[in-house]
Structure formats: C-alpha cells, structure tokens
C-alpha cells in the first residue's frame, strides 16, 4: 500500500500524541471524523501502526525510586552463523532488562539497550546474557550519564509537493 499525504499526516500526528481523540485527530488532519477513523483503523490493520504506548519518564522514575541505570552494550559472538545469532537474539529479547536489541554490522553482532536498577542489576543481566554458553566472545558496555535526546517518532518522507509536517 502506498501512503498518501493524509495517511502520513495521521501517522505524524499519532507519533507525537497517540492520546488524541478521533475528533481532535480528524480536525488536526483536516479530515472528517468518519474518514479519520476509517484511515487509522486501516493503518493499524495493515501494520503501519504497531502499537500505542505511554512513554514513562526515566528521570521521574529514577527520582521516585532513587536509582536507575541505562547501559548500551556491544555484543560479539564467537560464531556469526545464523543459528548462533538467532539463539542469542531469542535469549536476549526475553530478558525484561533488554529494552532494545539490534543486530548490527559491521563491528559487533548486537547492540543492546538495557535498563537496570544499578550496577548490581547490570551484573545480574551480564551473568544471564553474556555467558560462553550463549557463544558470547566479547562485551563492551557503556553507561549513560545523560540523555540529550530521546524520540520515538520516525521521520516520514512526504510526497513531492506536499507540505512537510511536524
């Protein structure tokens, strides 16, 4: 399916505020409420919208709980065969501390984003994920000291002649 400018406008609006009512979304997208509802339903049904979530403030959570640590971790496996990569990936994505898991190239085989309570929490995750039993050869962890930007909105390519949104 090709997305037209109305579809892109809806996606852009929803990426920035998925809590908009259908009426407010329709007004912002310059569509009738019925057309807006039908288009959003189609975008969901066809998989353009994967899910809608609330993004919890890591700073507020850390403030309330008194701790919180994010780590960006490079993982290199002993063997880059598909079976070994799939085995590590399946194990990693099941761990609650793993927020993101990316297969990357070149360089390490995986980049993980971990959210843990503290260094002890990181050590526990490391013991679960970075063992020789999973074929891990090398791990390089970087610990976040400041988040300068965090965004979940993907850039959208607007059709020629259509005004860019955002």
Contact map, one row per residue, 1 for C-alpha under 8 A:
1110000000000000000000000000000000000000000000000000000000000000000000000000000000000000000000000000000000000000000000000000000000000000000000000000000000000000000000
1111000000000000000000000000000000000000000000000000000000000000000000000000000000000000000000000000000000000000000000000000000000000000000000000000000000000000000000
1111111100000000000000000000000000000000000000000000000000000000000000000000000000000000000000000000000000000000000000000000000000000000000000000000000000000000000000
0111111100000000000000000000000000000000000000000000000000000000000000000000000000000000000000000000000000000000000000000000000000000000000000000000000000000010000000
0011111110000000000000000000000000000000000000000000000000000000000000000000000000000000000000000000000000000000000000000000000000000000000000000000000000000110010000
0011111111000000000000000000100000000000000000000000000000000000000000000000000000000000000000000000000000000000000000000000000000000000000000000000000000000000000000
0011111111100000000000000000000000000010001000000000000000000000000000000000000000000000000000000000000000000000000000000000000000000000000000000000000000000000000000
0011111111110000000000000000000000000000000000000000000000000000000000000000000000000000000000000000000000000000000000000000000000000000000000000000000000010100000000
0000111111111000000000000000100000000000000000000000000000000000000000000000000000000000000000000000000000000000000000000000000000000000000000000000000000000000000010
0000011111111100000000001000100000000001000000000000000000000000000000000000000000000000000000000000000000000000000000000000000000000000000000000000000000000000000000
0000001111111110000000000000000000000000000000001000000000000000000000000000000000000000000000000000000000000000000000000000000000000000000000000000000000000000000000
0000000111111111000000000000000000000000000000000000000000000000000000000000000000000000000000000000000000000000000000000000000000000000000000000000000010010000000011
0000000011111111110000001001100000000000000000000000000000000000000000000000000000000000000000000000000000000000000000000000000000000000000000000000000000000000000001
0000000001111111111100000000000000000000000000000000000000000000000000000000000000000000000000000000000000000000000000000000000000000000000000000000000000000000000000
0000000000111111110000000000000000000000000000000000000000000000000000000000000000000000000000000000000000000000000000000000000000000000000000000000000111000000000000
0000000000011111110000000000000000000000000000000000000000000000000000000000000000000000000000000000000000000000000000000000000000000000000000000000000010000000000000
0000000000001111111100000000000000000000000000000000000000000000000000000000000000000000000000000000000000000000000000000000000000000000000000000000000000000000000000
0000000000001111111100000000000000000000000000000001000000000000000000000000000000000000000000000000000000000000000000000000000000000000000000000000000000000000000000
0000000000000100111110000000000000000000000000000000000000000000000000000000000000000000000000000000000000000000000000000000000000000000000000000000000000000000000000
0000000000000100111111111000000000000000000000000000000000000000000000000000000000000000000000000000000000000000000000000000000000000000000000000000000000000000000000
0000000000000000001111111000000000000000000000000000000000000000000000000000000000000000000000000000000000000000000000000000000000000000000000000000000000000000000000
0000000000000000000111111100000010011000000000000000000000000000000000000000000000000000000000000000000000000000000000000000000000000000000000000000000000000000000000
0000000000000000000111111110000010000000000000000000000000000000000000000000000000000000000000000000000000000000000000000000000000000000000000000000000000000000000000
0000000000000000000111111111000000000000000000000000000000000000000000000000000000000000000000000000000000000000000000000000000000000000000000000000000000000000000000
0000000001001000000111111111100000010000000000000000000000000000000000000000000000000000000000000000000000000000000000000000000000000000000000000000000000000000000000
0000000000000000000001111111111110110000000000000000000000000000000000000000000000000000000000000000000000000000000000000000000000000000000000000000000000000000000000
0000000000000000000000111111111110000000000000000000000000000000000000000000000000000000000000000000000000000000000000000000000000000000000000000000000000000000000000
0000000000001000000000011111111000000000000000000000000000000000000000000000000000000000000000000000000000000000000000000000000000000000000000000000000000000000000000
0000010011001000000000001111111000010000000000000000000000000000000000000000000000000000000000000000000000000000000000000000000000000000000000000000000000000000000000
0000000000000000000000000111111100000000000000000000000000000000000000000000000000000000000000000000000000000000000000000000000000000000000000000000000000000000000000
0000000000000000000000000111111110110000000000000000000000000000000000000000000000000000000000000000000000000000000000000000000000000000000000000000000000000000000000
0000000000000000000000000110011111110000000000000000000000000000000000000000000000000000000000000000000000000000000000000000000000000000000000000000000000000000000000
0000000000000000000001100110001111111000000000000000000000000000000000000000000000000000000000000000000000000000000000000000000000000000000000000000000000000000000000
0000000000000000000000000000000111111100000000000000000000000000000000000000000000000000000000000000000000000000000000000000000000000000000000000000000000000000000000
0000000000000000000000000100001111111110000000000000000000000000000000000000000000000000000000000000000000000000000000000000000000000000000000000000000000000000000000
0000000000000000000001001100101111111111000000000000000000000000000000000000000000000000000000000000000000000000000000000000000000000000000000000000000000000000000000
0000000000000000000001000000000011111111100000000000000000000000000000000000000000000000000000000000000000000000000000000000000000000000000000000000000000000000000000
0000000000000000000000000000000001111111110000000000000000000000000000000000000000000000000000000000000000000000000000000000000000000000000000000000000000000000000000
0000001000000000000000000000000000111111111000000000000000000000000000000000000000000000000000000000000000000000000000000000000000000000000000000000000000000000000000
0000000001000000000000000000000000011111111100000000000000000000000000000000000000000000000000000000000000000000000000000000000000000000000000000000000000000000000000
0000000000000000000000000000000000001111111110000000000000000000000000000000000000000000000000000000000000000000000000000000000000000000000000000000000000000000000000
0000000000000000000000000000000000000111111111000000000000000000000000000000000000000000000000000000000000000000000000000000000000000000000000000000000000000000000000
0000001000000000000000000000000000000011111111111000000000000000000000000000000000000000000000000000000000000000000000000000000000000000000000000000000000000000000000
0000000000000000000000000000000000000001111111111100000000000000000000000000000000000000000000000000000000000000000000000000000000000000000000000000000000000000000000
0000000000000000000000000000000000000000111111110000000000000000000000000000000000000000000000000000000000000000000000000000000000000000000000000000000000000000000000
0000000000000000000000000000000000000000011111111000000000000000000000000000000000000000000000000000000000000000000000000000000000000000000000000000000000000000000000
0000000000000000000000000000000000000000001111111100000000000000000000000000000000000000000000000000000000000000000000000000000000000000000000000000000000000000000000
0000000000000000000000000000000000000000001111111100000000000000000000000000000000000000000000000000000000000000000000000000000000000000000000000000000000000000000000
0000000000100000000000000000000000000000001101111111000000000000000000000000000000000000000000000000000000000000000000000000000000000000000000000000000000000000000000
0000000000000000000000000000000000000000000100111111000000000000000000000000000000000000000000000000000000000000000000000000000000000000000000000000000000000000000000
0000000000000000000000000000000000000000000000001111100000000000000000000000000000000000000000000000000000000000000000000000000000000000000000000000000000000000000000
0000000000000000010000000000000000000000000000001111110000000000000000000000000000000000000000000000000000000000000000000000000000000000000000000000000000000000000000
0000000000000000000000000000000000000000000000000011111000000000000000000000000000000000000000000000000000000000000000000000000000000000000000000000000000000000000000
0000000000000000000000000000000000000000000000000001111100000000000000000000000000000000000000000000000000000000000000000000000000000000000000000000000000000000000000
0000000000000000000000000000000000000000000000000000111110000000000000000000000000000000000000000000000000000000000000000000000000000000000000000000000000000000000000
0000000000000000000000000000000000000000000000000000011111001000000000000000000000000000000000000000000000000000000000000000000000000000000000000000000000000000000000
0000000000000000000000000000000000000000000000000000001111111000000000000000000000000000000000000000000000000000000000000000000000000000000000000000000000000000000000
0000000000000000000000000000000000000000000000000000000111111100000100000000000000000000000000000000000000000000000000000000000000000000000000000000000000000000000000
0000000000000000000000000000000000000000000000000000000011111110000000000000000000000000000000000000000000000000000000000000000000000000000000000000000000000000000000
0000000000000000000000000000000000000000000000000000000011111111000000000000000000000000000000000000000000000000000000000000000000000000000000000000000000000000000000
0000000000000000000000000000000000000000000000000000000111111111100100000000000000000000000000000000000000000000000000000000000000000000000000000000000000000000000000
0000000000000000000000000000000000000000000000000000000001111111111100000000000000000000000000000000000000000000000000000000000000000000000000000000000000000000000000
0000000000000000000000000000000000000000000000000000000000111111111000000000000000000000000000000000000000000000000000000000000000000000000000000000000000000000000000
0000000000000000000000000000000000000000000000000000000000011111110000000000000000000000000000000000000000000000000000000000000000000000000000000000000000000000000000
0000000000000000000000000000000000000000000000000000000000001111111100000000000000000000000000000000000000000000000000000000000000000000000000000000000000000000000000
0000000000000000000000000000000000000000000000000000000000000111111100000000000000000000000000000000000000000000000000000000000000000000000000000000000000000000000000
0000000000000000000000000000000000000000000000000000000000000110111110000000000000000000000000000000000000000000000011000000000000000000000000000000000000000000000000
0000000000000000000000000000000000000000000000000000000001001100111111000000000000000000000000000000000000000000001111000000000000000000000000000000000000000000000000
0000000000000000000000000000000000000000000000000000000000000000001111100000000000000000000000000000000000000000001111100000000000000000000000110000000000000000000000
0000000000000000000000000000000000000000000000000000000000000000000111110000000000000000000000000000000000000000111100000000000000000000000000110000000000000000000000
0000000000000000000000000000000000000000000000000000000000000000000011111000000000000000000000000000000000000001111000000000000000000000000011110000000000000000000000
0000000000000000000000000000000000000000000000000000000000000000000001111100000000000000000000000000000000000011110000000000000000000000000011110000000000000000000000
0000000000000000000000000000000000000000000000000000000000000000000000111110000000000000000000000000000000000011110000000000000000000000001111000000000000000000000000
0000000000000000000000000000000000000000000000000000000000000000000000011111000000000000000000000000000000011111000000000000000000000000011110000000000000000000000000
0000000000000000000000000000000000000000000000000000000000000000000000001111100000000000000000000000000000011111000000000000000001000001111100000000000000000000000000
0000000000000000000000000000000000000000000000000000000000000000000000000111110000000000000000000000000000011100000000000000000000000001111000000000000000000000000000
0000000000000000000000000000000000000000000000000000000000000000000000000011111100011000000000000000000000011000000000000000000000000011110000000000000000000000000000
0000000000000000000000000000000000000000000000000000000000000000000000000001111100000000000000000000000000000000000000000000000000000011100000000000000000000000000000
0000000000000000000000000000000000000000000000000000000000000000000000000000111110011000000000000000000000000000000000000000000000000010000000000000000000000000000000
0000000000000000000000000000000000000000000000000000000000000000000000000000111111011000000000000000000000001000000000000000000000000000000000000000000000000000000000
0000000000000000000000000000000000000000000000000000000000000000000000000000001111111000000000000000000000000000000000000000000000000000000000000000000000000000000000
0000000000000000000000000000000000000000000000000000000000000000000000000000000111111100000000000000000000000000000000000000000000000000000000000000000000000000000000
0000000000000000000000000000000000000000000000000000000000000000000000000000000011111110000000000000000000000000000000000000000000000000000000000000000000000000000000
0000000000000000000000000000000000000000000000000000000000000000000000000000101111111111000000000000000000000000000000000000000000000110000000000000000000000000000000
0000000000000000000000000000000000000000000000000000000000000000000000000000101111111111100000000000000000001000000000000000000000000000000000000000000000000000000000
0000000000000000000000000000000000000000000000000000000000000000000000000000000001111111110000000000000000000000000000000000000000000000000000000000000000000000000000
0000000000000000000000000000000000000000000000000000000000000000000000000000000000111111111000000000000000000000000000000000000000000100000000000000000000000000000000
0000000000000000000000000000000000000000000000000000000000000000000000000000000000011111111100000000000000000000000000000000000000000110000000000000000000000000000000
0000000000000000000000000000000000000000000000000000000000000000000000000000000000001111111110000000100000000000000000000000000000000000000000000000000000000000000000
0000000000000000000000000000000000000000000000000000000000000000000000000000000000000111111111000000000000000000000000000000000000000000000000000000000000000000000000
0000000000000000000000000000000000000000000000000000000000000000000000000000000000000011111111100000000000000000000000000000000010000000000000000000000000000000000000
0000000000000000000000000000000000000000000000000000000000000000000000000000000000000001111111100100100000000000000000000000000010000000000000000000000000000000000000
0000000000000000000000000000000000000000000000000000000000000000000000000000000000000000111111110101100000000000000000000000000000000000000000000000000000000000000000
0000000000000000000000000000000000000000000000000000000000000000000000000000000000000000011111110100000000000000000000000000000000000000000000000000000000000000000000
0000000000000000000000000000000000000000000000000000000000000000000000000000000000000000001111111100000000000000000000000000000000000000000000000000000000000000000000
0000000000000000000000000000000000000000000000000000000000000000000000000000000000000000000011111110000000000000000000000000000000000000000000000000000000000000000000
0000000000000000000000000000000000000000000000000000000000000000000000000000000000000000000000111110000000000000011100000000100000000000000000000000000000000000000000
0000000000000000000000000000000000000000000000000000000000000000000000000000000000000000000111111111100000000001111000000000000000000000000000000000000000000000000000
0000000000000000000000000000000000000000000000000000000000000000000000000000000000000000000000011111100000000001111000000000000000000000000000000000000000000000000000
0000000000000000000000000000000000000000000000000000000000000000000000000000000000000000000010000111110000000011110000000000000000000000000000000000000000000000000000
0000000000000000000000000000000000000000000000000000000000000000000000000000000000000000100110000111111000000111100000000000000000000000000000000000000000000000000000
0000000000000000000000000000000000000000000000000000000000000000000000000000000000000000000000000001111100000111000000000000000000000000000000000000000000000000000000
0000000000000000000000000000000000000000000000000000000000000000000000000000000000000000000000000000111110001110000000000000000000000000000000000000000000000000000000
0000000000000000000000000000000000000000000000000000000000000000000000000000000000000000000000000000011111111110000000000000000000000000000000000000000000000000000000
0000000000000000000000000000000000000000000000000000000000000000000000000000000000000000000000000000001111111000000000000000000000000000000000000000000000000000000000
0000000000000000000000000000000000000000000000000000000000000000000000000000000000000000000000000000000111111000000000000000000000000000000000000000000000000000000000
0000000000000000000000000000000000000000000000000000000000000000000000000000000000000000000000000000000111111000000000000000000000000000000000000000000000000000000000
0000000000000000000000000000000000000000000000000000000000000000000000000111100000000000000000000000000111111110000000000000000000000000000000000000000000000000000000
0000000000000000000000000000000000000000000000000000000000000000000000000111100100001000000000000000001111111110000000000000000000000000000000000000000000000000000000
0000000000000000000000000000000000000000000000000000000000000000000000000111000000000000000000000000111100011111000000000000000000000000000000000000000000000000000000
0000000000000000000000000000000000000000000000000000000000000000000000011110000000000000000000000001111100011111100000000000000000000000000000000000000000000000000000
0000000000000000000000000000000000000000000000000000000000000000000000111110000000000000000000000111110000000111110000000000000000000000000000000000000000000000000000
0000000000000000000000000000000000000000000000000000000000000000000001111000000000000000000000000111100000000011111000000000000000000000000000000000000000000000000000
0000000000000000000000000000000000000000000000000000000000000000000001111000000000000000000000001111000000000001111100000000000000000000000000000000000000000000000000
0000000000000000000000000000000000000000000000000000000000000000000111100000000000000000000000001110000000000000111110000000000000000000000000000000000000000000000000
0000000000000000000000000000000000000000000000000000000000000000000111000000000000000000000000001000000000000000011111101100000000000000000000000000000000000000000000
0000000000000000000000000000000000000000000000000000000000000000001110000000000000000000000000000000000000000000001111111100000000000000000000000000000000000000000000
0000000000000000000000000000000000000000000000000000000000000000001110000000000000000000000000000000000000000000000111111100000000000000000000000000000000000000000000
0000000000000000000000000000000000000000000000000000000000000000000010000000000000000000000000000000000000000000000111111110000000000000000000000000000000000000000000
0000000000000000000000000000000000000000000000000000000000000000000000000000000000000000000000000000000000000000000011111111000000000000000000000000000000000000000000
0000000000000000000000000000000000000000000000000000000000000000000000000000000000000000000000000000000000000000000111111111100000000000000000000000000000000000000000
0000000000000000000000000000000000000000000000000000000000000000000000000000000000000000000000000000000000000000000111111111110000000000000000000000000000000000000000
0000000000000000000000000000000000000000000000000000000000000000000000000000000000000000000000000000000000000000000000111111111000000000000000000000000000000000000000
0000000000000000000000000000000000000000000000000000000000000000000000000000000000000000000000000000000000000000000000011111111100000000000000000000000000000000000000
0000000000000000000000000000000000000000000000000000000000000000000000000000000000000000000000001000000000000000000000001111111111000000000000000000000000000000000000
0000000000000000000000000000000000000000000000000000000000000000000000000000000000000000000000000000000000000000000000000111111111100000000000000000000000000000000000
0000000000000000000000000000000000000000000000000000000000000000000000000000000000000000000000000000000000000000000000000011111111100000000000000000000000000000000000
0000000000000000000000000000000000000000000000000000000000000000000000000000000000000000000000000000000000000000000000000001111111100000000000000000000000000000000000
0000000000000000000000000000000000000000000000000000000000000000000000000000000000000000001100000000000000000000000000000000111111100100000000000000000000000000000000
0000000000000000000000000000000000000000000000000000000000000000000000000010000000000000000000000000000000000000000000000000111111110101001000000000000000000000000000
0000000000000000000000000000000000000000000000000000000000000000000000000000000000000000000000000000000000000000000000000000011111111111000000000000000000000000000000
0000000000000000000000000000000000000000000000000000000000000000000000000000000000000000000000000000000000000000000000000000000001111111100000000000000000000000000000
0000000000000000000000000000000000000000000000000000000000000000000000000000000000000000000000000000000000000000000000000000000000111111000000000000000000000000000000
0000000000000000000000000000000000000000000000000000000000000000000000000000000000010011000000000000000000000000000000000000000011111111000000000000000000000000000000
0000000000000000000000000000000000000000000000000000000000000000000000000000111000010001000000000000000000000000000000000000000000111111100000000000000000000000000000
0000000000000000000000000000000000000000000000000000000000000000000000000011110000000000000000000000000000000000000000000000000001111111111000000000000000000000000000
0000000000000000000000000000000000000000000000000000000000000000000000000011110000000000000000000000000000000000000000000000000000010011111000000000000000000000000000
0000000000000000000000000000000000000000000000000000000000000000000000000111100000000000000000000000000000000000000000000000000000000001111100000000000000000000000000
0000000000000000000000000000000000000000000000000000000000000000000000001111000000000000000000000000000000000000000000000000000001000001111110000000000000000000000000
0000000000000000000000000000000000000000000000000000000000000000000000001110000000000000000000000000000000000000000000000000000000000000011111000000000000000000000000
0000000000000000000000000000000000000000000000000000000000000000000000111100000000000000000000000000000000000000000000000000000000000000001111100000000000000000000000
0000000000000000000000000000000000000000000000000000000000000000000000111000000000000000000000000000000000000000000000000000000000000000000111110000000000000000000000
0000000000000000000000000000000000000000000000000000000000000000000011110000000000000000000000000000000000000000000000000000000000000000000011111000000000000000000000
0000000000000000000000000000000000000000000000000000000000000000000011110000000000000000000000000000000000000000000000000000000000000000000001111110000000000000000000
0000000000000000000000000000000000000000000000000000000000000000000000000000000000000000000000000000000000000000000000000000000000000000000000111110000000000000000000
0000000000000000000000000000000000000000000000000000000000000000000000000000000000000000000000000000000000000000000000000000000000000000000000011111000000000000000000
0000000000000000000000000000000000000000000000000000000000000000000000000000000000000000000000000000000000000000000000000000000000000000000000011111110000000000000000
0000000000000000000000000000000000000000000000000000000000000000000000000000000000000000000000000000000000000000000000000000000000000000000000000111110000000000000000
0000000000000000000000000000000000000000000000000000000000000000000000000000000000000000000000000000000000000000000000000000000000000000000000000011111000000000000000
0000000000000000000000000000000000000000000000000000000000000000000000000000000000000000000000000000000000000000000000000000000000000000000000000011111100000000000000
0000000000000000000000000000000000000000000000000000000000000000000000000000000000000000000000000000000000000000000000000000000000000000000000000000111110000000000000
0000000000000010000000000000000000000000000000000000000000000000000000000000000000000000000000000000000000000000000000000000000000000000000000000000011111000000000000
0000000000010011000000000000000000000000000000000000000000000000000000000000000000000000000000000000000000000000000000000000000000000000000000000000001111100000000000
0000000000000010000000000000000000000000000000000000000000000000000000000000000000000000000000000000000000000000000000000000000000000000000000000000000111110000000000
0000000000000000000000000000000000000000000000000000000000000000000000000000000000000000000000000000000000000000000000000000000000000000000000000000000011111000000000
0000000100010000000000000000000000000000000000000000000000000000000000000000000000000000000000000000000000000000000000000000000000000000000000000000000001111100000000
0000000000000000000000000000000000000000000000000000000000000000000000000000000000000000000000000000000000000000000000000000000000000000000000000000000000111110000000
0000100100000000000000000000000000000000000000000000000000000000000000000000000000000000000000000000000000000000000000000000000000000000000000000000000000011111011100
0001100000000000000000000000000000000000000000000000000000000000000000000000000000000000000000000000000000000000000000000000000000000000000000000000000000001111110000
0000000000000000000000000000000000000000000000000000000000000000000000000000000000000000000000000000000000000000000000000000000000000000000000000000000000000111110000
0000000000000000000000000000000000000000000000000000000000000000000000000000000000000000000000000000000000000000000000000000000000000000000000000000000000000011111000
0000100000000000000000000000000000000000000000000000000000000000000000000000000000000000000000000000000000000000000000000000000000000000000000000000000000000111111100
0000000000000000000000000000000000000000000000000000000000000000000000000000000000000000000000000000000000000000000000000000000000000000000000000000000000000100111110
0000000000000000000000000000000000000000000000000000000000000000000000000000000000000000000000000000000000000000000000000000000000000000000000000000000000000100011111
0000000010010000000000000000000000000000000000000000000000000000000000000000000000000000000000000000000000000000000000000000000000000000000000000000000000000000001111
0000000000011000000000000000000000000000000000000000000000000000000000000000000000000000000000000000000000000000000000000000000000000000000000000000000000000000000111
